[in-house]
Amino acid sequence: MAANPMSQFDVYRIGPEIKVGAFDISFTNASLFMILSTVSILLIFNLGSKKNSLLPNKIQLLAELSYTFVSKMISDTAGSKAKPYFAFIFSLFMFVLFCNMFGMIPYTFTVTSHIIVTFVLAAFIFIGVTVIGFIKHGFGYLKLFVPSGVPAVLLPLIVVIEIISYLSRPISLSVRLFANMMAGHTMMKVFGGFVISLGIVGGWLPLSFSVALTGLEILVAFLQAYVFAILTCIYLNDALNLHH
Amino acid sequence: MVKKIYFQSIFFSFFFIKEAFAAESGGMPQLNPEFWVSQIFWLILTFGAMYLVLSKLILPKISNNLESRKSQILENIEAAEKQREDSDAKLKEYDEIVSKSKLEANSIFNQAREKALKDIGAKREVLDKQIDNEIAEAEKEIDALRKNAPDKINKIAIDTSSELLQKLIGAEVNNSSISAIVDDLSKRNGDKYYGN
């Protein structure tokens, strides 16, 4: 296991096999870390909202700062119309952030390093945003594919490009997060392997890289959660306020 | 620098991944569909539950807390502003009272001074008049005395001369002839005695 940098992404069953019809929904290490992330989110924010003191304590400050951070992010990118979707984007940001951060602890499993997880989230966002767009604007939502101020000659080409870019949104959204997490964790594993193989003489260089990479990966973990949430806001903005 | 190292190490890591694949031929665990359904199921379950709890219970509480703090702070600021205005008004009032009383004190002082000056003037006038009167009376007396003085002196001179003559000669001399001589003498010597 130690030799293969990809083995950290293995999903394995914990406990018995659970089958519903033809589907295997067994409890796995991925499920464990999803539950750990959600439970810690709920714990922190429950503690942070329990008491309402004028001078917040540390955990309340943390909860309120996260709240205002996400709320500002949404209002900056998607405007005031996006307020009903605040809870969803907040949950999304926190879920991705906590899954990423849990992955930074050694011997843990990174939920967001699996394409299926990020793709389900991205697909849900894509379908949700498309449905919201059609509900708000009817067939006028299709104007999204026809940017204004484009010469008529270029229009067919532009429309095709716009449609392709729109349809590739869930893929780019999911692959961005998954690939970032996978690459970072693989790289850390590789450098960790170098430390062992080069031993006490040459192992210091990859060790220092590993230390630097840990810092970088923590930054990436936060940044990717932020990017995921802000792209969701931008897609939502397209659906709510048809600017094109 | 860090970026360069980052990209280089990504390159190296993929190199290693390839080797690892060649060695174990396990492939990316992410692409193994064995647990996809399980992951989707647990994702929907956990994320859905978290979303429900957050949106129904926790986030409204946090927003409530933030709102109440905001309104409380605003209220406090308003109260402070009001108190500041009050104190400003009081300060103004105080200043007014001070300046007013200063003016009053000034006017009272001025009045008192004027009154005192007036009193002094009146008293001085009265005194001046009295003094003038007294001086005038004294002058009158002196005048009278001065007017009477030559006559009296003449009379004394006449009487004295007649008695002197009587004692010296032993005969009565006519008073009128003596007085004529005295008058004549005093007229002649008057200037010498009175300095006129």
Interface residues (C-beta under 8 A of the other chain):
Chain A: A3 N4 P5 M6 S7 F9 D10 V11 R13 F23 D24 I25 S26 F27 T28 A30 S31 M34 I35 S37 T38 I41 L42 F45 N46 G48 S49 K50 N52 L54 Q60 A63 E64 Y67 T68 F86 A87 F88 F90 S91 M94 F95 V111 S113 H114 I115 I116 V117 V120 L121 F178 M182 A183 T186 M187 V190 F191 G193 F209 A212 L213 L216
Chain B: V2 I5 Y6 S9 I10 F12 S13 F16 I17 A20 F21 A23 E24 G26 M28 P29 Q30 L31 N32 E34 F35 W36 V37 S38 Q39 I40 F41 W42 L43 I44 T46 F47 A49 M50 Y51 V53 L54 S55 L57 I58 L59 K61 I62 S63 N64 N65 L66 S68 R69 Q72
